[in-house]
Amino acid sequence: MTSHHTRQRTLQRTVETEGIGLHTAVPVRLRMLPAPPDTGYMFVRVDLNGFEIPASVEYVSSCSYATTLMHTGVLLSTVEHLLSALRGMNVDNVYLEIDNLELPIMDGSAGDFVRLIEAAGVEEQSVSRRALEVRRMVSVEQTERGVVRRISIEPCANYEIDCTIDFAHPRIGIQNYTFTVGDAESYKRDIAPARTFGFLAEIEALRRANLARGGSLDNAVVLTPDSILNPEGTRWRDEFVRHKILDIIGDLALVGMPLLGRVTANRSGHLLHTELIAKLLHERAAWEIVESRKSKIEGRK
């Protein structure tokens, strides 16, 4: 195999952490273990005799406030932040042991998961990494109450995400951010620390619906009608759009391999993200699986 191809990567050793679920507030322990080439991201419910749920778009069950996987009736919720950290840090194969039905929310970002991956160490494996190369544009959109939400992916030499959000809130407004996935250091610095956010009125409604029971100022940026409840404020003025990119990386990781394409997202959410990859995979002429070459940005070490 020639050296200009990138090899698959896994963890060097097993690491674990614990926390609570954002929506269920249940305590949960997460262990991340090395896995052989071509395993991908495999969730293992150790509380259910090691029941396996692959992180794959075919197992997405719902996407209202978080991305939830279901395999023959067994659920696993809020997977997007951990998947984002794994893809952002260029980890391809890992067993993810979970002892409850929701991943720990940690501080609402992917930062803790990145630190866990760094503590485990990442090592190259003997098999070439493959990427899903987009050959023609695919897009999905939905209109609700006159607002158009849209996400598309089109051919590109790298994996780029151009994201715009628009919230009628004095601390958000219109924010745009463009990020190229592939360099672990820039992911760790510019995307991973961005926390999830929610509006106080929405959180109260979620609680009445028995959701967001674990939500607090420790794991989300909470917005009042005109300000932010968190005493420390935001980590960046545009933390909100950076978190949306974090979510897009996590949701699109459900393709099962890195992408080569340019994603353009406008007011998108989990449902549109997973609809996009389902539609992309369904349109067989729109993509090709290729051996992943060292991208320009990955070469800059």
C-alpha positions as CSV (number, residue, x, y, z in Angstrom):
1,M,0.0,0.0,0.0
2,T,1.4,3.4,-0.9
3,S,2.1,5.8,1.8
4,H,-0.1,8.7,0.5
5,H,-3.2,6.8,1.7
6,T,-4.3,7.4,5.2
7,R,-4.7,4.4,7.5
8,Q,-7.6,3.7,9.8
9,R,-7.2,4.6,13.4
10,T,-8.4,3.3,16.7
11,L,-7.6,4.0,20.4
12,Q,-4.4,2.7,22.0
13,R,-6.1,1.8,25.3
14,T,-9.5,1.7,27.0
15,V,-10.7,4.8,28.8
16,E,-13.9,5.6,30.7
17,T,-16.0,8.4,32.1
18,E,-19.4,8.9,33.6
19,G,-22.0,11.6,33.7
20,I,-25.8,12.0,33.4
21,G,-28.1,12.0,30.4
22,L,-29.4,15.4,29.3
23,H,-32.9,14.3,28.7
24,T,-33.3,11.4,31.1
25,A,-31.0,12.7,33.9
26,V,-30.0,9.0,34.5
27,P,-26.4,8.3,35.6
28,V,-24.4,6.6,32.8
29,R,-21.0,5.2,32.4
30,L,-19.1,5.3,29.0
31,R,-16.1,3.1,28.2
32,M,-14.3,3.5,24.9
33,L,-12.2,0.5,23.7
34,P,-9.9,-0.2,20.8
35,A,-11.6,-2.0,17.9
36,P,-10.3,-3.8,14.8
37,P,-10.2,-2.2,11.3
38,D,-13.6,-1.7,9.6
39,T,-15.6,-1.9,12.9
40,G,-16.6,1.7,12.7
41,Y,-18.4,3.2,15.8
42,M,-20.1,0.3,17.6
43,F,-22.2,1.1,20.7
44,V,-22.6,-1.8,23.1
45,R,-25.3,-1.7,25.8
46,V,-23.5,-3.5,28.6
47,D,-26.6,-3.3,30.8
48,L,-28.4,-5.4,28.1
49,N,-26.0,-8.3,27.7
50,G,-23.7,-6.5,25.4
51,F,-26.4,-5.7,22.8
52,E,-24.8,-3.9,19.8
53,I,-26.1,-0.8,18.0
54,P,-23.9,0.3,15.1
55,A,-23.6,4.1,14.7
56,S,-25.3,4.0,11.3
57,V,-28.0,6.1,9.6
58,E,-30.1,3.0,9.1
59,Y,-30.7,2.8,12.9
60,V,-31.7,6.5,13.4
61,S,-35.1,6.4,15.1
62,S,-35.8,10.0,16.0
63,C,-34.1,13.4,15.8
64,S,-36.2,16.0,17.5
65,Y,-33.9,17.3,20.3
66,A,-31.1,14.8,19.9
67,T,-30.1,12.0,17.6
68,T,-31.4,8.7,18.8
69,L,-30.5,5.2,17.5
70,M,-32.7,2.2,17.8
71,H,-31.9,-1.4,16.9
72,T,-34.7,-4.0,17.3
73,G,-36.4,-1.9,20.0
74,V,-33.2,-1.0,21.9
75,L,-32.6,2.7,22.2
76,L,-29.5,4.8,22.5
77,S,-30.0,8.6,22.7
78,T,-28.0,11.8,22.3
79,V,-25.1,10.2,20.3
80,E,-24.1,13.2,18.2
81,H,-21.5,14.9,20.5
82,L,-19.5,11.7,21.1
83,L,-19.6,10.8,17.3
84,S,-18.5,14.4,16.5
85,A,-15.5,14.0,18.8
86,L,-14.5,10.7,17.3
87,R,-14.8,11.9,13.7
88,G,-13.2,15.3,14.5
89,M,-10.2,13.6,16.2
90,N,-9.9,11.1,13.2
91,V,-10.8,7.9,15.1
92,D,-12.3,5.4,12.8
93,N,-12.9,2.2,14.9
94,V,-14.0,2.0,18.5
95,Y,-16.3,0.0,20.8
96,L,-18.5,2.4,22.9
97,E,-19.8,0.6,26.0
98,I,-22.8,2.3,27.6
99,D,-24.7,1.1,30.7
100,N,-27.9,3.1,30.1
101,L,-30.1,4.5,27.3
102,E,-28.5,7.9,26.9
103,L,-25.0,9.2,26.5
104,P,-23.6,11.5,29.2
105,I,-24.0,15.1,28.3
106,M,-20.8,16.2,30.1
107,D,-20.6,20.0,29.8
108,G,-22.8,20.1,26.7
109,S,-19.8,20.2,24.3
110,A,-17.5,17.6,22.8
111,G,-14.5,18.8,24.9
112,D,-14.6,16.1,27.5
113,F,-14.9,13.4,24.8
114,V,-11.9,14.9,23.0
115,R,-9.8,14.8,26.3
116,L,-10.9,11.2,26.8
117,I,-9.7,10.3,23.3
118,E,-6.4,12.1,23.9
119,A,-6.0,10.2,27.2
120,A,-6.5,6.9,25.3
121,G,-4.1,7.8,22.6
122,V,-4.8,7.1,18.9
123,E,-2.9,4.6,16.8
124,E,-2.8,3.7,13.1
125,Q,-4.0,0.4,11.9
126,S,-2.9,-1.8,9.0
127,V,-5.9,-1.1,6.8
128,S,-6.4,1.9,4.5
129,R,-9.1,4.4,5.5
130,R,-11.9,4.8,3.0
131,A,-13.9,7.9,2.5
132,L,-17.3,8.5,0.9
133,E,-16.7,10.9,-2.0
134,V,-19.7,13.0,-3.1
135,R,-20.0,13.1,-6.9
136,R,-23.1,15.2,-7.3
137,M,-25.1,17.6,-5.2
138,V,-27.8,16.2,-2.9
139,S,-30.0,18.5,-0.8
140,V,-33.0,18.4,1.5
141,E,-35.1,21.2,2.9
142,Q,-38.2,21.8,4.9
143,T,-40.4,24.8,5.4
144,E,-42.1,25.4,8.7
145,R,-44.1,28.6,9.5
146,G,-42.5,30.3,6.4
147,V,-38.9,29.5,7.5
148,V,-36.9,27.4,5.1
149,R,-34.4,25.0,6.6
150,R,-31.9,23.5,4.1
151,I,-28.8,21.4,4.0
152,S,-26.9,20.2,0.9
153,I,-23.7,18.4,0.1
154,E,-21.7,18.7,-3.1
155,P,-18.4,17.6,-4.6
156,C,-15.3,19.0,-2.9
157,A,-11.7,17.9,-2.5
158,N,-11.9,18.2,1.3
159,Y,-14.7,17.7,3.9
160,E,-16.0,21.3,4.5
161,I,-19.0,22.6,6.4
162,D,-20.4,26.0,5.8
163,C,-23.1,26.6,8.4
164,T,-25.5,29.6,8.9
165,I,-27.9,29.9,11.8
166,D,-30.5,32.7,12.4
167,F,-32.2,33.2,15.7
168,A,-34.1,36.4,16.6
169,H,-32.2,36.8,19.8
170,P,-29.9,39.7,20.7
171,R,-27.0,37.3,21.6
172,I,-27.3,35.2,18.5
173,G,-28.8,36.7,15.4
174,I,-27.3,35.5,12.1
175,Q,-24.1,33.6,12.5
176,N,-22.0,31.9,9.9
177,Y,-18.9,29.7,10.3
178,T,-17.0,27.5,7.8
179,F,-14.9,24.6,9.1
180,T,-12.7,22.0,7.3
181,V,-12.9,18.6,9.0
182,G,-9.7,16.5,9.1
183,D,-7.2,18.4,11.3
184,A,-7.7,17.1,14.9
185,E,-6.0,20.2,16.4
186,S,-8.3,22.7,14.8
187,Y,-11.4,20.6,15.7
188,K,-10.2,20.4,19.3
189,R,-9.6,24.2,19.4
190,D,-12.4,25.7,17.3
191,I,-15.3,23.3,17.5
192,A,-15.2,20.8,20.4
193,P,-15.6,23.3,23.2
194,A,-18.8,24.8,21.8
195,R,-21.8,23.9,24.0
196,T,-25.3,23.0,23.2
197,F,-27.8,25.8,23.8
198,G,-31.5,26.2,24.5
199,F,-34.1,28.8,25.3
200,L,-35.5,29.0,28.8
201,A,-39.1,28.9,27.7
202,E,-38.4,25.9,25.5
203,I,-36.5,24.1,28.3
204,E,-39.6,24.5,30.6
205,A,-41.8,23.0,27.9
206,L,-39.3,20.1,27.4
207,R,-39.4,19.4,31.1
208,R,-43.1,19.2,31.0
209,A,-42.7,16.6,28.3
210,N,-40.2,14.7,30.5
211,L,-37.2,15.9,28.4
212,A,-34.2,17.9,29.4
213,R,-34.5,16.6,32.9
214,G,-30.7,16.6,33.3
215,G,-30.2,20.0,31.7
216,S,-28.6,22.8,33.7
217,L,-26.2,25.7,33.4
218,D,-23.4,23.1,33.8
219,N,-24.2,21.5,30.4
220,A,-25.9,24.1,28.2
221,V,-26.0,27.8,27.3
222,V,-29.4,28.8,28.5
223,L,-31.0,31.9,26.8
224,T,-33.7,34.1,28.4
225,P,-35.7,36.3,26.0
226,D,-32.9,39.0,25.9
227,S,-29.8,37.5,27.6
228,I,-27.9,34.5,28.8
229,L,-28.4,32.9,32.2
230,N,-24.9,31.4,32.4
231,P,-22.8,33.6,34.6
232,E,-19.6,32.9,32.6
233,G,-21.2,33.9,29.4
234,T,-20.3,32.3,26.0
235,R,-16.9,30.8,25.1
236,W,-17.1,32.7,21.8
237,R,-19.6,35.2,20.5
238,D,-20.4,32.7,17.8
239,E,-20.4,29.6,20.1
240,F,-23.9,28.8,18.8
241,V,-23.0,28.3,15.1
242,R,-19.9,26.4,16.2
243,H,-22.0,24.0,18.2
244,K,-24.2,23.5,15.1
245,I,-21.2,22.5,13.2
246,L,-20.2,20.1,16.0
247,D,-23.7,18.5,15.7
248,I,-23.4,18.3,11.9
249,I,-20.1,16.5,12.1
250,G,-21.6,14.1,14.7
251,D,-24.8,13.4,12.7
252,L,-23.0,13.0,9.4
253,A,-20.6,10.5,11.1
254,L,-23.5,8.1,10.8
255,V,-22.4,7.6,7.2
256,G,-19.8,5.3,8.7
257,M,-16.7,6.9,7.2
258,P,-15.2,10.3,6.5
259,L,-16.8,12.4,3.8
260,L,-15.3,14.2,0.9
261,G,-17.8,16.9,0.1
262,R,-18.9,20.5,1.0
263,V,-21.8,20.7,3.3
264,T,-23.9,23.9,3.2
265,A,-26.4,24.2,6.1
266,N,-28.9,26.9,6.7
267,R,-31.0,26.8,9.9
268,S,-30.7,23.0,9.8
269,G,-31.3,20.5,12.6
270,H,-30.7,16.8,13.5
271,L,-33.7,15.7,11.4
272,L,-32.4,17.4,8.2
273,H,-28.9,16.2,8.9
274,T,-29.9,12.5,9.0
275,E,-32.4,13.0,6.1
276,L,-29.5,14.3,4.0
277,I,-27.3,11.3,4.5
278,A,-30.2,8.9,4.0
279,K,-31.0,10.6,0.7
280,L,-27.3,10.7,-0.3
281,L,-26.8,7.0,0.4
282,H,-30.0,6.2,-1.4
283,E,-28.8,8.0,-4.6
284,R,-26.2,5.5,-5.6
285,A,-24.8,7.7,-8.5
286,A,-24.2,10.6,-6.1
287,W,-21.2,9.0,-4.3
288,E,-18.3,6.6,-4.5
289,I,-16.2,5.0,-1.8
290,V,-12.5,5.8,-2.4
291,E,-9.3,5.2,-0.5
292,S,-8.8,8.2,1.7
293,R,-5.7,10.2,0.7
294,K,-3.9,12.4,3.1
295,S,-5.7,15.7,2.8
296,K,-3.8,18.9,2.5
297,I,-4.8,19.9,6.0
298,E,-4.1,16.6,7.6
299,G,-0.6,16.7,6.1
300,R,0.2,20.0,8.0
301,K,1.2,18.5,11.3
